[in-house]
Amino acid sequence: MVKAVVFDLDDTLISEKEYIKSGYCHIAEIIEGRFSIDKNQVFDDLMNLFRVSPLNVFNRLYDKYQIEYSKEMILDLVKEYRWHFPDIQFYDDVLTCLSELNKSGIKVGIITDGYTITQRQKLKALKADEYFDEIIVTDELGRDYWKPNPKAFELMKEKLKVNFDEMIYVGDNLKKDFISPNRLGMLSIAIKREDGVYTLLDNVIAEQKPHYTIEKLNQLYSLLVFKF
């Protein structure tokens, strides 16, 4: 019997691309204030640079504008990006799913990787504490405890007071999300969001594969009703 459903955050409950857009809007305003370059143009340039490659976007932006920069200037933008309060929302199927789970007496949690301040700002913007029984940001345990390390799943089991075979983990990243749930005896479900970063990930090995794959969270509740 399923007693708890634990979710990943990025590209599972929220769009990572929407977060990126929010961060670049913030950076564009900073660049406009410092160099008098129109923020709309800066935003468009940031997005175009990101589409080409997500690496060293701020360096390449300064190069594009022929602005001499130091390592400290890049680190400052990185900090501004990570610390900004994002303009994000849950995917449109999330709150309905959580409501259905709550009505069924199923506990809900989040296990998410990412820098602590970044993830906590996201969670604060979403008011996630109002919807979830427990939330674990793995970075708060230490960088070594990011997924696929099992520590966060073991802690979540204790916090929710359930057994592993009574838990489901829903995530999107086939490289890391499902290794520990599979090893621990949890059910694992991948959600393939249309705009997800890992939607088309190939070349995964057996232990990385989820037990089920869905495209919307209403399918999760259907699985619970008809299969479990």
C-alpha positions in Angstrom: 0.0 0.0 0.0 1.4 3.4 -0.9 1.6 5.8 2.0 3.9 8.5 0.7 4.9 10.1 -2.6 8.1 12.0 -2.8 8.9 14.3 -5.7 12.0 15.8 -7.3 11.6 19.6 -7.8 13.2 20.8 -11.1 11.4 19.7 -14.2 9.1 17.6 -12.1 7.1 20.1 -10.1 8.5 23.3 -11.8 10.0 24.1 -15.1 13.8 24.6 -14.9 13.7 26.7 -18.0 11.2 29.1 -16.4 13.6 29.4 -13.5 16.4 30.2 -15.9 14.3 32.9 -17.6 13.6 34.4 -14.2 17.3 34.4 -13.3 18.2 36.0 -16.6 15.6 38.7 -16.2 17.2 39.6 -12.9 20.7 39.6 -14.5 19.4 41.7 -17.4 18.3 44.4 -15.0 21.7 44.4 -13.3 23.5 44.7 -16.6 21.2 47.6 -17.7 21.9 49.4 -14.4 25.7 49.0 -14.7 26.3 49.4 -18.4 23.2 51.2 -19.7 22.4 48.3 -22.1 18.6 47.8 -22.6 17.5 44.9 -20.3 15.3 43.4 -23.0 18.2 43.1 -25.4 20.3 41.7 -22.6 17.7 39.1 -21.7 17.4 38.0 -25.4 21.1 37.7 -25.7 21.4 35.7 -22.5 18.7 33.3 -23.7 20.3 32.9 -27.1 23.7 32.3 -25.6 22.2 29.7 -23.3 20.5 27.9 -26.2 23.9 27.6 -27.9 25.5 26.3 -24.7 24.7 26.6 -21.0 28.4 26.9 -20.2 30.0 30.3 -19.3 27.0 32.3 -20.4 28.0 35.4 -18.4 31.6 35.4 -19.7 30.2 35.1 -23.3 27.8 37.9 -22.7 30.6 40.3 -21.6 32.6 39.2 -24.6 29.6 40.0 -26.9 29.4 43.5 -25.5 33.2 43.9 -25.5 33.2 44.5 -21.7 36.4 43.8 -19.9 35.7 41.6 -16.9 37.4 39.9 -14.0 36.7 36.6 -12.3 35.1 38.6 -9.5 32.6 40.2 -11.9 31.5 36.8 -13.1 31.2 35.4 -9.6 29.1 38.4 -8.7 26.6 37.6 -11.5 26.6 33.9 -10.6 25.7 34.9 -7.0 23.0 37.3 -8.1 21.5 34.5 -10.3 21.6 31.9 -7.6 20.3 34.2 -4.8 17.5 35.9 -6.8 13.9 35.4 -5.7 12.4 33.7 -8.7 9.2 34.3 -10.6 8.1 30.7 -10.9 5.0 28.6 -10.4 4.2 24.9 -10.1 3.3 23.1 -13.3 -0.5 23.3 -13.8 -1.1 19.7 -12.8 0.8 19.8 -9.5 -1.7 21.3 -7.0 -4.5 19.1 -8.2 -2.4 16.0 -7.8 -1.3 17.1 -4.3 -4.9 17.7 -3.3 -5.9 14.2 -4.5 -3.1 12.6 -2.6 -4.0 14.6 0.5 -7.6 13.4 0.3 -6.4 9.8 0.2 -4.2 10.3 3.3 -1.0 9.9 1.3 2.0 11.9 2.7 4.0 14.0 0.2 7.6 15.2 0.3 10.3 16.7 -1.9 14.0 15.6 -2.3 15.9 18.1 -4.5 19.5 18.6 -5.5 21.0 22.0 -6.2 22.7 24.8 -4.2 20.9 25.4 -0.9 20.1 29.1 -1.4 18.9 28.5 -4.9 16.6 25.7 -4.0 15.3 27.4 -0.9 14.5 30.5 -2.8 12.5 28.4 -5.3 10.7 26.6 -2.5 9.9 29.9 -0.8 8.6 31.4 -4.0 6.3 28.4 -4.4 5.2 28.4 -0.7 6.0 24.8 -0.8 5.9 24.4 2.9 2.1 24.8 2.7 1.8 21.8 0.5 4.4 19.2 1.5 4.9 17.3 4.7 8.7 17.2 4.5 11.3 18.8 2.2 14.9 17.8 2.0 17.5 19.9 0.1 20.4 17.5 -0.3 23.0 20.3 -0.4 22.2 21.0 3.2 23.4 17.5 4.1 26.6 18.1 2.1 27.6 18.0 -1.6 28.4 14.3 -1.3 24.8 13.6 -0.4 23.3 14.8 -3.7 21.4 12.1 -5.6 22.1 9.3 -6.2 23.4 9.0 -2.6 20.7 7.2 -0.6 21.0 9.4 2.5 18.1 11.8 1.7 15.8 8.9 0.9 16.6 7.2 4.2 16.0 10.5 6.1 12.7 11.0 4.2 11.6 7.5 5.2 12.2 8.3 8.9 10.6 11.8 8.7 7.4 10.4 7.0 7.4 7.3 9.2 6.8 4.9 6.4 8.6 1.9 4.9 10.5 2.0 1.6 8.0 -0.4 0.0 5.3 2.1 0.9 7.0 5.0 -0.9 7.0 6.3 -4.5 9.6 8.7 -5.9 8.7 10.8 -8.9 11.5 12.5 -10.8 12.8 13.3 -14.3 16.5 12.7 -14.4 17.3 9.2 -15.6 21.0 9.6 -14.7 20.5 10.0 -10.9 16.9 10.2 -9.7 15.9 6.5 -9.6 19.1 4.6 -8.6 18.6 4.9 -4.9 14.8 4.4 -4.9 15.2 1.3 -7.0 18.0 -0.1 -4.7 15.9 0.7 -1.6 12.8 -1.0 -2.8 10.7 2.1 -3.6 8.5 2.4 -6.6 10.1 4.9 -9.1 8.2 6.9 -11.7 9.7 9.2 -14.3 7.7 12.2 -15.6 8.6 13.4 -19.1 7.8 17.1 -19.2 7.7 18.6 -22.7 10.2 21.3 -21.7 12.3 19.1 -19.5 16.0 19.1 -19.7 16.3 15.3 -19.4 13.3 14.3 -21.5 15.3 12.8 -24.3 18.1 11.3 -22.3 19.5 8.1 -23.8 22.0 5.4 -22.9 20.8 4.6 -19.4 21.5 1.4 -17.6 19.0 -0.9 -15.9 19.3 0.5 -12.4 18.7 4.0 -13.7 15.4 3.1 -15.3 12.1 3.9 -13.5 9.3 1.3 -13.0 6.8 3.6 -14.8 6.8 6.7 -17.0 4.1 9.3 -17.1 3.7 12.6 -18.9 1.2 14.4 -16.5 0.7 14.0 -12.8 -3.0 13.0 -13.2 -1.5 9.8 -14.5 0.2 9.3 -11.2 -3.0 9.3 -9.3 -4.5 6.9 -11.9 -1.6 4.5 -11.2 -2.2 4.7 -7.5 -5.9 3.9 -7.9 -5.7 1.1 -10.4 -2.3 -0.5 -9.8 -1.4 0.0 -6.2 
